Amino acid sequence: MNVLIPLLAGLIIGIPLRGRGSRRVIQGAVNGVVLVLIFLLGVRSGEVNMSLGWATWVSFGIAVLTSVASLTGALAVWRWIG
């Protein structure tokens, strides 16, 4: 949740300021903020205690389900086109 607060603040501040200012200044600020958010996300995810076996099985399940969904979608499109 702590990572979402700067993201929402950036949206609230950035939308009214869209189209103003120099791109180089904005690009430098965006790069800095992204690095800070990646750091915060890494620190936050490092606090999680989970079993390696459980994480492996969950990752395997997600990979299998993603593959099945992709193949099913491709088959449906192939039959629809042909």
C-alpha positions in Angstrom: 0.0 0.0 0.0 2.9 2.4 0.7 4.0 2.1 -2.9 0.6 3.2 -4.2 0.5 6.5 -2.3 3.3 8.1 -4.5 1.8 6.6 -7.6 -1.6 8.2 -6.8 0.1 11.5 -5.8 1.9 11.5 -9.1 -1.4 11.1 -11.0 -3.1 13.8 -9.0 -0.2 16.2 -9.6 0.6 15.2 -13.1 -2.8 15.3 -14.8 -3.3 19.1 -14.3 0.3 19.8 -15.3 0.1 17.7 -18.5 1.6 19.6 -21.5 3.5 22.2 -19.4 7.2 22.4 -18.8 10.2 21.0 -20.5 10.4 17.3 -21.4 13.9 17.0 -20.2 13.1 18.3 -16.7 10.0 16.0 -16.5 11.9 13.0 -17.8 14.6 13.4 -15.2 12.0 13.6 -12.4 10.2 10.6 -13.8 13.4 8.5 -13.9 14.1 9.4 -10.3 10.6 8.6 -9.1 10.6 5.3 -10.9 13.9 4.3 -9.3 12.6 5.2 -5.8 9.4 3.2 -6.4 11.3 0.2 -7.6 13.5 0.4 -4.5 10.4 0.7 -2.2 8.7 -2.2 -4.0 11.9 -4.3 -3.5 12.1 -3.4 0.2 8.4 -4.1 0.7 8.6 -7.5 -1.1 11.7 -8.4 0.9 9.6 -8.4 4.1 7.3 -11.2 2.9 7.9 -14.6 4.5 6.9 -17.5 2.3 7.9 -21.0 1.7 10.1 -21.7 -1.4 8.2 -24.8 -2.2 4.8 -23.0 -2.0 6.1 -20.2 -4.2 7.5 -22.7 -6.7 4.2 -24.6 -7.0 2.2 -21.4 -7.3 4.5 -20.1 -10.1 4.2 -23.4 -11.9 0.5 -23.3 -11.7 0.4 -19.7 -13.0 2.7 -20.7 -15.9 0.5 -23.7 -16.8 -2.7 -21.7 -16.7 -1.2 -18.9 -18.7 0.0 -21.4 -21.4 -3.4 -23.1 -21.5 -5.2 -19.8 -21.8 -2.9 -18.6 -24.6 -3.3 -21.9 -26.6 -7.1 -21.8 -26.1 -7.2 -18.2 -27.3 -5.0 -19.0 -30.3 -7.1 -22.0 -31.2 -10.3 -19.9 -31.0 -8.9 -17.2 -33.2 -7.6 -19.8 -35.7 -11.0 -21.4 -36.0 -12.7 -18.1 -36.2 -10.4 -16.9 -39.0 -10.4 -20.2 -40.9 
